[in-house]
Amino acid sequence: MTLLLLALAPIFIIIIYIYSKDKYEREPKWLLLISFLLGAIVSIFITTILYSVFKIALPVTDNLNVVQQCIQAFVVVGFSEEFSKYLIVLFFAQRRKEFNERFDGIVYAVMVSMGFAATENVLYVLEGGASTALLRAFTAVPAHATFGILMGYFMGKAKFSKNKIVLNLTGLLLAVLFHGAYDFFLFIDFIPGIWVGAFVSLIIGVLLSRKAIKRHQSISIFKNTK
């Protein structure tokens, strides 16, 4: 039970933080819960299928070179995980009438991402223990949140634009790029110190996420109704 709480605590801290930032017209809690559960179950399922497809198409050997690690990080992991989240935001959240301002893209994308991160984190923490929980609370979990914010920023714009396809795909591409970069620097463990790049990409992602949140807040159509 303790490990489970440690695994889920950072997830819910981020959820509360994002919910508090949606201060002008908050989304229904039941809809956020469904988005979270879809991320925790359906997104994981889709990712598992994509992993299996890539495993067949791109056989993994014990000693991957830099190019193979790059493909593993950006395509196998980054694309598979972010695409699975993207599909849920695109076909479930973005089409709902409750999705009625740009900031909602961030909210729903983060909820789906945190659902995915919750399942992933529980599995890792139950296997690795409290130390793994502590490490991931400051790395992988906030990383998933930043990927969600960056994706949601553009998907929020897409909902109210004529360039829906371009903006939606821009959000997906940005999430994949940051996810892939984060994992790539961690995968190249045979180059001493290169893991620092993962934290640099995470910090950049956090800074961009803060700007994305503030920008959508500043243009909320509900801002002057409160």
ZAMARGU-4260 file (C-alpha; in steps of 0.2 Angstrom, whole numbers, plus 5000, padded with zeros to 4 digits):
<rodrens>
0) 5000/5000/5000 | 5014/5012/5004 | 5023/5009/4987 | 5006/5012/4979 | 5004/5028/4987
5) 5021/5034/4983 | 5018/5029/4965 | 5002/5039/4964 | 5006/5054/4975 | 5016/5064/4961
10) 5002/5060/4949 | 4989/5068/4959 | 5000/5083/4964 | 5001/5087/4946 | 4983/5084/4942
15) 4978/5096/4957 | 4991/5109/4950 | 4984/5109/4932 | 4966/5109/4939 | 4970/5124/4949
20) 4977/5133/4934 | 4960/5130/4925 | 4953/5144/4935 | 4941/5153/4923 | 4930/5138/4918
25) 4934/5122/4925 | 4930/5105/4917 | 4918/5093/4925 | 4927/5081/4937 | 4918/5066/4930
30) 4925/5070/4912 | 4942/5072/4919 | 4941/5056/4928 | 4936/5047/4912 | 4950/5055/4903
35) 4962/5049/4917 | 4955/5031/4916 | 4956/5031/4897 | 4974/5036/4898 | 4978/5023/4912
40) 4969/5009/4903 | 4966/5012/4884 | 4982/5022/4881 | 4992/5008/4889 | 4984/4995/4878
45) 4987/5005/4862 | 5005/5008/4867 | 5007/4989/4870 | 5001/4985/4853 | 5012/4998/4845
50) 5027/4991/4855 | 5023/4974/4848 | 5022/4980/4830 | 5038/4989/4832 | 5047/4974/4840
55) 5043/4964/4825 | 5047/4978/4812 | 5063/4984/4822 | 5071/4969/4831 | 5080/4974/4846
60) 5098/4967/4850 | 5107/4968/4866 | 5120/4981/4860 | 5111/4995/4851 | 5122/5008/4842
65) 5117/5027/4843 | 5106/5027/4828 | 5097/5012/4834 | 5095/5020/4851 | 5088/5035/4843
70) 5075/5025/4834 | 5071/5016/4850 | 5069/5033/4859 | 5059/5043/4847 | 5050/5030/4837
75) 5047/5015/4848 | 5044/5023/4864 | 5041/5042/4861 | 5029/5040/4846 | 5020/5024/4853
80) 5016/5032/4870 | 5012/5050/4864 | 5002/5044/4849 | 4991/5033/4861 | 4988/5048/4872
85) 4985/5059/4856 | 4971/5047/4850 | 4961/5049/4866 | 4962/5068/4867 | 4958/5069/4848
90) 4943/5057/4847 | 4936/5058/4865 | 4940/5075/4873 | 4942/5087/4859 | 4925/5082/4852
95) 4916/5086/4868 | 4906/5102/4870 | 4914/5104/4887 | 4930/5107/4878 | 4926/5125/4875
100) 4942/5135/4877 | 4960/5133/4872 | 4966/5129/4889 | 4955/5114/4889 | 4968/5106/4877
105) 4981/5106/4891 | 4969/5100/4904 | 4963/5085/4895 | 4980/5080/4888 | 4988/5081/4905
110) 4973/5070/4912 | 4976/5057/4899 | 4995/5058/4901 | 4994/5057/4920 | 4983/5041/4918
115) 4996/5034/4907 | 5010/5039/4919 | 5000/5032/4934 | 4999/5014/4927 | 5017/5015/4921
120) 5023/5022/4938 | 5014/5009/4948 | 5022/4995/4938 | 5040/5003/4940 | 5038/5007/4958
125) 5031/4990/4963 | 5046/4982/4955 | 5059/4995/4960 | 5054/5001/4977 | 5053/5017/4986
130) 5070/5024/4978 | 5062/5021/4961 | 5046/5031/4967 | 5057/5045/4973 | 5067/5046/4957
135) 5052/5045/4945 | 5043/5058/4956 | 5055/5071/4950 | 5059/5064/4932 | 5047/5053/4923
140) 5031/5059/4930 | 5034/5078/4927 | 5041/5073/4910 | 5024/5065/4905 | 5015/5081/4912
145) 5026/5092/4901 | 5023/5081/4886 | 5005/5082/4889 | 5005/5101/4891 | 5015/5104/4875
150) 5003/5093/4865 | 4988/5100/4873 | 4993/5118/4870 | 4992/5115/4851 | 4977/5103/4852
155) 4968/5117/4862 | 4972/5129/4847 | 4967/5116/4835 | 4949/5115/4842 | 4945/5133/4837
160) 4955/5134/4821 | 4953/5130/4803 | 4970/5122/4803 | 4965/5108/4814 | 4975/5094/4806
165) 4991/5104/4806 | 4990/5111/4824 | 4984/5094/4831 | 4999/5085/4822 | 5011/5099/4828
170) 5006/5095/4846 | 5009/5077/4843 | 5026/5080/4835 | 5032/5091/4849 | 5027/5079/4862
175) 5036/5065/4853 | 5052/5076/4851 | 5053/5080/4869 | 5049/5062/4874 | 5061/5055/4862
180) 5075/5067/4867 | 5072/5064/4886 | 5073/5045/4883 | 5087/5046/4871 | 5099/5054/4883
185) 5095/5040/4896 | 5097/5026/4884 | 5114/5031/4879 | 5121/5025/4895 | 5138/5020/4887
190) 5143/5038/4885 | 5148/5045/4903 | 5138/5060/4908 | 5126/5061/4893 | 5111/5057/4904
195) 5112/5076/4910 | 5104/5079/4893 | 5088/5071/4899 | 5087/5084/4913 | 5091/5098/4901
200) 5077/5093/4890 | 5065/5091/4905 | 5069/5108/4911 | 5066/5116/4894 | 5050/5106/4893
205) 5045/5113/4910 | 5049/5131/4905 | 5039/5130/4889 | 5025/5122/4898 | 5024/5136/4910
210) 5023/5148/4895 | 5010/5138/4887 | 4999/5138/4902 | 5001/5157/4905 | 4997/5160/4886
215) 4981/5150/4886 | 4976/5158/4903 | 4978/5175/4896 | 4967/5173/4881 | 4953/5163/4890
220) 4936/5168/4883 | 4930/5166/4901 | 4943/5177/4909 | 4932/5193/4910 | 4916/5183/4916
225) 4923/5179/4933
</rodrens>
